[in-house]
Amino acid sequence: MTRPRLALFDLDHTLLPLDSDYEWGEFTIRIGWADRAEFGRRNQAFYDAYVAGTLDVHEYVRFATEAVCRRGAQAAADAHAQFMREVIAPAIRAQALALLKQHRDAGDEVLIITATNEFVTRPIAQALGVEQLLAVELERGGDGWYTGAIRGVPSMREGKVRRMEEWLAARGLDWAGVESTFYSDSMNDVPLLEKVQHPVATNPDPRLRALAQERGWRILDLFEEKK
């Protein structure tokens, strides 16, 4: 029997030429939901910890979702719709849509797996035509709205492997039972790139590009203009 084929995609700087988490933060400043000086100071501290490999993802997600939790569901939905129109829709490139279509046309199941939270990314996945999204899941309180805490395993670094293994197990599958491809730009995704049969360093950062060259992984510069 032919094994199911999975096409897995990171989101930020892979399918999009931007970081949706960062851009959402910048958007909340523009609409007056966050103070530029204070938000910028804290955001830089989190970024420095991320680069150093010491980021507390739970603390970061509380920070990143603070305005959303405070404003409530309707205001958050309205703001996100504006964010999609003004920031995300102009950034969706034909190359990314064509790559997704290529995999769908080949009969592959397409998933986006991202370290950005589900509030920011679910409408983006829908805009890209991708139903299966594994993002950082957010806990909801008794009122049904987000609390700022993470629910379950955050889909970051080794957590992406765990989340994929949970997804596979729920379908009676494991790594050996599927043929899998994963596209990512980041060294943070090396654990998952090492798990799949077909790792693709996509718009890779310098360290990932060097590693891909060393290991003979495919390199795809998706947004490079053709001469």
LUMLO-400891 format. One line per 2 residues: number of its first residue (from 1); their letters; for each residue x, y, z of N, C-alpha, C. Coordinates in steps of 0.1 Angstrom, whole numbers, plus 5000, padded with zeros to 4 digits. Example, Ala and Ser with C-alpha at 12.3 -4.5 7.8 and 13.67 -1.06 7.14 Angstrom:
1	as	5132,4943,5078,5123,4955,5078,5132,4967,5078 | 5128,4978,5071,5137,4989,5071,5129,5000,5079 $
***
This chain:
1	mt	5008,4988,5000,5000,5000,5000,5009,5012,5000 | 5004,5023,4993,5011,5036,4993,5009,5043,5006 $
3	rp	5020,5048,5012,5019,5055,5024,5013,5069,5022 | 5005,5074,5032,5000,5088,5030,5012,5097,5029 $
5	rl	5010,5108,5021,5020,5118,5020,5016,5131,5027 | 5025,5136,5035,5022,5148,5042,5032,5159,5038 $
7	al	5027,5171,5036,5035,5183,5033,5033,5192,5044 | 5043,5194,5052,5043,5202,5064,5050,5215,5061 $
9	fd	5044,5226,5066,5050,5239,5064,5051,5247,5077 | 5063,5253,5080,5063,5264,5089,5056,5276,5083 $
11	ld	5053,5286,5090,5045,5297,5085,5054,5310,5082 | 5059,5315,5093,5066,5328,5093,5079,5327,5085 $
13	ht	5081,5335,5076,5093,5335,5067,5095,5323,5059 | 5085,5314,5059,5084,5302,5050,5074,5304,5040 $
15	ll	5061,5303,5044,5050,5306,5035,5047,5321,5034 | 5051,5328,5044,5049,5343,5044,5063,5350,5044 $
17	pl	5065,5361,5038,5078,5368,5038,5079,5377,5050 | 5072,5374,5061,5072,5382,5073,5070,5373,5085 $
19	ds	5071,5379,5097,5068,5372,5110,5055,5377,5115 | 5044,5368,5114,5031,5372,5118,5030,5376,5132 $
21	dy	5037,5370,5141,5037,5373,5155,5042,5387,5157 | 5054,5390,5151,5060,5404,5153,5050,5414,5146 $
23	ew	5045,5411,5134,5036,5421,5128,5023,5423,5135 | 5018,5413,5142,5006,5415,5150,5010,5425,5162 $
25	ge	5021,5423,5168,5025,5432,5179,5026,5446,5174 | 5033,5448,5162,5034,5461,5156,5020,5467,5153 $
27	ft	5011,5459,5148,4997,5463,5145,4990,5468,5158 | 4992,5461,5169,4985,5465,5181,4990,5478,5186 $
29	ir	5003,5481,5183,5008,5495,5187,5001,5505,5178 | 5000,5503,5165,4994,5512,5156,4979,5516,5159 $
31	ig	4972,5505,5164,4958,5508,5167,4956,5512,5181 | 4967,5515,5188,4966,5520,5202,4963,5510,5213 $
33	wa	4966,5497,5210,4964,5487,5220,4976,5485,5229 | 4987,5490,5225,5000,5488,5232,5008,5501,5231 $
35	dr	5016,5503,5241,5025,5515,5241,5038,5511,5234 | 5042,5519,5225,5054,5515,5217,5067,5514,5225 $
37	ae	5070,5523,5234,5082,5522,5242,5082,5510,5251 | 5071,5508,5259,5071,5497,5268,5070,5483,5261 $
39	fg	5061,5483,5251,5060,5470,5243,5073,5467,5236 | 5079,5477,5230,5092,5475,5223,5103,5470,5232 $
41	rr	5104,5476,5245,5114,5471,5254,5112,5457,5258 | 5100,5453,5261,5097,5439,5266,5099,5430,5254 $
43	nq	5094,5434,5242,5095,5425,5230,5110,5422,5227 | 5119,5433,5228,5133,5431,5226,5139,5421,5236 $
45	af	5135,5422,5248,5140,5413,5258,5136,5399,5255 | 5124,5397,5251,5120,5383,5247,5127,5378,5235 $
47	yd	5129,5387,5225,5137,5383,5213,5151,5379,5217 | 5158,5387,5225,5171,5384,5229,5172,5370,5236 $
49	ay	5162,5367,5245,5161,5354,5251,5159,5343,5241 | 5151,5346,5231,5148,5336,5220,5161,5333,5213 $
51	va	5169,5343,5209,5182,5341,5202,5191,5333,5211 | 5191,5336,5224,5201,5329,5233,5196,5315,5237 $
53	gt	5184,5312,5232,5179,5298,5236,5173,5297,5250 | 5170,5308,5256,5165,5308,5270,5151,5313,5271 $
55	ld	5144,5315,5260,5130,5320,5260,5121,5312,5268 | 5114,5318,5278,5102,5311,5284,5090,5313,5276 $
57	vh	5086,5303,5268,5076,5305,5258,5062,5308,5265 | 5060,5303,5277,5048,5306,5284,5047,5320,5288 $
59	ey	5058,5326,5293,5058,5340,5296,5057,5349,5284 | 5063,5345,5273,5062,5352,5261,5047,5352,5256 $
61	vr	5041,5341,5256,5027,5341,5250,5018,5349,5259 | 5020,5349,5272,5012,5358,5280,5013,5372,5276 $
63	fa	5026,5376,5273,5029,5390,5269,5022,5392,5255 | 5024,5383,5246,5020,5385,5232,5004,5386,5231 $
65	te	4997,5379,5240,4983,5378,5239,4976,5388,5249 | 4984,5396,5256,4978,5404,5267,4967,5413,5262 $
67	av	4970,5420,5251,4960,5430,5246,4947,5422,5241 | 4949,5411,5235,4937,5403,5230,4929,5398,5242 $
69	cr	4935,5393,5252,4928,5389,5264,4920,5400,5270 | 4926,5412,5271,4920,5423,5278,4908,5429,5270 $
71	rg	4910,5429,5256,4900,5436,5248,4887,5428,5246 | 4888,5414,5246,4877,5406,5245,4875,5401,5230 $
73	aq	4865,5392,5229,4864,5384,5216,4860,5393,5205 | 4850,5401,5206,4845,5409,5194,4856,5419,5190 $
75	aa	4861,5427,5199,4871,5437,5195,4883,5430,5189 | 4887,5418,5195,4899,5411,5189,4896,5406,5175 $
77	ad	4884,5401,5173,4880,5396,5160,4880,5407,5149 | 4875,5419,5153,4875,5430,5144,4889,5435,5141 $
79	ah	4897,5435,5151,4911,5440,5149,4919,5430,5140 | 4916,5417,5142,4923,5407,5134,4919,5408,5120 $
81	aq	4906,5410,5117,4901,5412,5104,4908,5424,5097 | 4910,5435,5104,4917,5446,5099,4932,5442,5096 $
83	fm	4938,5435,5105,4952,5430,5104,4953,5422,5091 | 4944,5413,5089,4944,5405,5077,4944,5413,5064 $
85	re	4935,5423,5064,4933,5432,5052,4946,5440,5050 | 4951,5446,5061,4962,5456,5059,4976,5450,5059 $
87	vi	4978,5439,5066,4991,5433,5067,4993,5420,5060 | 4984,5411,5063,4986,5397,5058,4983,5395,5043 $
89	ap	4971,5400,5039,4967,5398,5025,4977,5403,5015 | 4983,5415,5017,4993,5420,5008,5005,5412,5008 $
91	ai	5008,5404,5018,5020,5396,5019,5019,5382,5014 | 5007,5378,5010,5005,5364,5005,5009,5364,4991 $
93	ra	5020,5356,4988,5026,5356,4975,5021,5345,4966 | 5021,5347,4953,5017,5337,4944,5026,5324,4945 $
95	qa	5039,5326,4948,5048,5315,4949,5043,5305,4960 | 5039,5311,4971,5035,5302,4982,5022,5295,4979 $
97	la	5012,5302,4973,5000,5296,4969,5002,5285,4959 | 5011,5287,4950,5014,5277,4939,5021,5264,4945 $
99	ll	5029,5266,4955,5036,5255,4962,5026,5247,4969 | 5017,5253,4977,5006,5246,4984,4997,5238,4974 $
101	kq	4994,5245,4963,4985,5238,4953,4992,5226,4947 | 5005,5228,4944,5013,5217,4939,5012,5204,4948 $
103	hr	5013,5206,4961,5012,5195,4970,4997,5189,4971 | 4988,5198,4971,4974,5194,4971,4970,5186,4958 $
105	da	4975,5191,4947,4972,5184,4934,4979,5170,4934 | 4990,5169,4941,4997,5156,4941,4990,5146,4951 $
107	gd	4980,5151,4958,4973,5142,4967,4979,5142,4981 | 4988,5152,4984,4994,5153,4997,4984,5160,5007 $
109	ev	4985,5155,5020,4978,5163,5030,4987,5174,5035 | 4982,5186,5035,4990,5198,5038,4987,5203,5052 $
111	li	4997,5206,5060,4996,5211,5073,5005,5223,5075 | 5001,5232,5083,5009,5243,5088,5012,5240,5102 $
113	it	5025,5241,5106,5029,5239,5120,5038,5250,5124 | 5033,5258,5134,5040,5271,5137,5041,5273,5152 $
115	at	5051,5281,5155,5053,5284,5169,5045,5297,5173 | 5038,5303,5163,5030,5314,5166,5016,5309,5171 $
117	ne	5009,5317,5179,4997,5312,5186,4985,5312,5176 | 4976,5304,5180,4964,5301,5171,4955,5313,5168 $
119	fv	4955,5322,5177,4946,5334,5175,4952,5342,5162 | 4965,5344,5162,4971,5351,5151,4970,5343,5138 $
121	tr	4973,5329,5139,4976,5322,5127,4964,5314,5121 | 4953,5312,5128,4942,5304,5122,4936,5311,5110 $
123	pi	4933,5324,5111,4928,5331,5099,4938,5331,5087 | 4951,5331,5091,4961,5331,5080,4961,5318,5073 $
125	aq	4960,5307,5081,4960,5294,5074,4947,5293,5065 | 4936,5298,5070,4924,5298,5062,4926,5306,5049 $
127	al	4932,5317,5050,4935,5325,5038,4944,5318,5028 | 4953,5310,5033,4962,5302,5025,4955,5289,5019 $
129	gv	4943,5286,5024,4936,5274,5020,4940,5262,5027 | 4946,5263,5039,4951,5252,5046,4942,5249,5058 $
131	eq	4936,5237,5059,4926,5234,5070,4934,5230,5082 | 4944,5222,5081,4951,5216,5092,4962,5225,5097 $
133	ll	4960,5230,5109,4969,5240,5116,4973,5234,5129 | 4986,5233,5132,4991,5230,5145,4999,5243,5149 $
135	av	4993,5250,5158,4999,5263,5163,4999,5262,5178 | 5005,5272,5185,5005,5272,5199,4990,5274,5203 $
137	el	4985,5264,5211,4971,5265,5215,4969,5273,5228 | 4959,5281,5229,4956,5289,5240,4945,5284,5249 $
139	er	4948,5285,5262,4938,5281,5271,4926,5291,5272 | 4914,5286,5274,4903,5295,5276,4897,5293,5290 $
141	gg	4892,5305,5295,4887,5305,5309,4872,5301,5309 | 4866,5303,5321,4852,5300,5322,4843,5308,5313 $
143	dg	4848,5320,5309,4840,5329,5301,4841,5325,5286 | 4850,5315,5283,4852,5311,5269,4862,5318,5262 $
145	wy	4869,5329,5269,4879,5337,5262,4893,5333,5267 | 4903,5337,5259,4916,5334,5262,4921,5339,5276 $
147	tg	4929,5331,5283,4935,5335,5296,4949,5340,5295 | 4956,5338,5283,4970,5341,5282,4979,5329,5284 $
149	ai	4974,5318,5289,4982,5306,5291,4982,5297,5279 | 4992,5289,5278,4993,5279,5267,4985,5266,5271 $
151	rg	4978,5260,5262,4972,5247,5264,4980,5236,5257 | 4984,5226,5265,4991,5215,5259,5006,5218,5256 $
153	vp	5011,5211,5246,5025,5212,5243,5027,5224,5233 | 5035,5234,5236,5037,5245,5226,5045,5239,5214 $
155	sm	5040,5243,5202,5046,5238,5189,5059,5246,5186 | 5069,5244,5194,5082,5252,5192,5093,5242,5194 $
157	re	5103,5243,5185,5115,5234,5186,5110,5219,5187 | 5115,5212,5197,5111,5198,5199,5096,5196,5200 $
159	gk	5090,5207,5205,5075,5206,5206,5068,5204,5193 | 5074,5209,5182,5068,5206,5169,5068,5191,5166 $
161	vr	5078,5184,5170,5079,5170,5168,5068,5163,5176 | 5067,5167,5189,5057,5161,5197,5043,5163,5192 $
163	rm	5040,5175,5188,5027,5179,5183,5024,5170,5170 | 5034,5169,5162,5032,5161,5150,5029,5146,5153 $
165	ee	5037,5141,5163,5035,5127,5167,5021,5125,5174 | 5016,5135,5181,5002,5134,5186,4992,5134,5174 $
167	wl	4995,5142,5164,4986,5143,5153,4986,5130,5145 | 4997,5124,5144,4998,5111,5137,4992,5100,5145 $
169	aa	4994,5100,5158,4989,5089,5166,4974,5089,5166 | 4968,5102,5166,4953,5103,5166,4947,5097,5153 $
171	rg	4955,5095,5143,4951,5089,5130,4956,5075,5128 | 4961,5069,5139,4967,5056,5138,4979,5055,5130 $
173	ld	4987,5065,5129,4999,5066,5121,5011,5069,5130 | 5023,5067,5124,5036,5071,5130,5045,5075,5118 $
175	wa	5057,5080,5122,5066,5085,5111,5069,5075,5100 | 5070,5062,5104,5073,5051,5095,5062,5049,5085 $
177	gv	5050,5053,5089,5038,5050,5081,5034,5061,5071 | 5042,5072,5071,5039,5083,5062,5052,5087,5054 $
179	es	5050,5093,5043,5061,5100,5036,5059,5115,5038 | 5069,5121,5044,5067,5134,5049,5078,5144,5044 $
181	tf	5073,5156,5041,5082,5167,5036,5079,5179,5046 | 5090,5186,5050,5088,5197,5058,5096,5209,5053 $
183	ys	5089,5220,5052,5095,5233,5047,5097,5242,5059 | 5109,5247,5061,5111,5257,5072,5123,5266,5069 $
185	ds	5123,5278,5075,5133,5288,5073,5143,5288,5085 | 5140,5281,5096,5147,5284,5108,5154,5272,5115 $
187	mn	5166,5276,5121,5173,5266,5129,5165,5260,5140 | 5155,5268,5145,5146,5263,5156,5139,5250,5151 $
189	dv	5137,5248,5138,5129,5237,5133,5138,5225,5129 | 5151,5225,5133,5159,5214,5129,5154,5200,5135 $
191	pl	5148,5200,5147,5143,5187,5152,5133,5181,5143 | 5124,5189,5137,5114,5184,5128,5120,5181,5114 $
193	le	5129,5190,5110,5135,5187,5097,5143,5174,5097 | 5148,5170,5109,5155,5158,5110,5146,5146,5110 $
195	kv	5134,5148,5113,5124,5137,5114,5118,5132,5101 | 5116,5142,5092,5109,5139,5079,5119,5133,5069 $
197	qh	5113,5126,5059,5121,5121,5048,5127,5131,5039 | 5119,5142,5037,5123,5153,5027,5123,5166,5034 $
199	pv	5134,5170,5041,5136,5183,5047,5139,5193,5036 | 5132,5205,5036,5135,5216,5026,5137,5229,5034 $
201	at	5150,5233,5034,5153,5246,5040,5148,5257,5031 | 5138,5264,5035,5130,5273,5027,5133,5288,5031 $
203	np	5138,5296,5022,5142,5310,5026,5150,5309,5039 | 5160,5300,5039,5166,5297,5052,5175,5308,5058 $
205	dp	5175,5309,5071,5184,5318,5078,5198,5313,5075 | 5209,5321,5078,5222,5317,5074,5227,5304,5080 $
207	rl	5223,5302,5093,5228,5290,5100,5221,5278,5094 | 5208,5279,5090,5201,5267,5084,5206,5265,5070 $
209	ra	5209,5276,5063,5214,5274,5049,5227,5266,5050 | 5236,5270,5059,5249,5263,5060,5247,5248,5064 $
211	la	5238,5246,5073,5235,5232,5078,5229,5224,5066 | 5220,5230,5059,5214,5223,5047,5224,5219,5037 $
213	qe	5233,5228,5034,5244,5226,5025,5253,5214,5029 | 5256,5214,5042,5264,5204,5048,5257,5190,5047 $
215	rg	5244,5190,5049,5237,5177,5050,5231,5173,5037 | 5232,5182,5027,5226,5178,5014,5211,5180,5013 $
217	wr	5206,5188,5022,5191,5190,5022,5188,5200,5010 | 5176,5198,5005,5172,5208,4994,5170,5222,5000 $
219	il	5174,5232,4992,5172,5246,4996,5163,5253,4986 | 5153,5259,4991,5143,5266,4983,5142,5280,4987 $
221	dl	5146,5289,4978,5144,5304,4980,5131,5308,4973 | 5120,5306,4981,5107,5307,4975,5103,5320,4970 $
223	fe	5108,5331,4976,5104,5344,4972,5115,5351,4964 | 5125,5344,4960,5135,5350,4951,5129,5354,4938 $
225	ek	5132,5366,4933,5126,5370,4920,5134,5363,4909 | 5127,5357,4899,5133,5351,4888,5139,5361,4879 $
227	k	5152,5359,4875,5159,5368,4866,5154,5366,4851 $
***
